[in-house]
């Protein structure tokens, strides 16, 4: 599994940037992260994970903390803080991961569908 070597939050640019140990860099807009929140309140308990357009496109992150060595815990300025963003999940929704670009749609079992 690819691991991060650096994680940087830019509140002024509204992005989270992750440098990976394979040399890739993921630049993830905060509203995009919120839209892909993996928590059960946002996604339910099924096998489909869908993008949900945030109601506040100018969202920020109030708190960012590591969750063990496998994930990030994020608290957004809309108060939402129940998502645990694993490194695997962050890499999967990253624009450089297949299919290339920012994803809007759904992940079903082992693939992505728009």
Secondary structure as GFF3:
##gff-version 3
##sequence-region A 1 114
A	DSSP	beta_strand	4	10	.	.	.	ID=ss1
A	DSSP	beta_strand	15	20	.	.	.	ID=ss2
A	DSSP	beta_strand	25	29	.	.	.	ID=ss3
A	DSSP	alpha_helix	30	35	.	.	.	ID=ss4
A	DSSP	alpha_helix	40	43	.	.	.	ID=ss5
A	DSSP	beta_strand	48	50	.	.	.	ID=ss6
A	DSSP	beta_strand	61	67	.	.	.	ID=ss7
A	DSSP	beta_strand	71	76	.	.	.	ID=ss8
A	DSSP	beta_strand	84	86	.	.	.	ID=ss9
A	DSSP	alpha_helix	87	93	.	.	.	ID=ss10
A	DSSP	beta_strand	106	108	.	.	.	ID=ss11
A	DSSP	beta_strand	111	113	.	.	.	ID=ss12
###
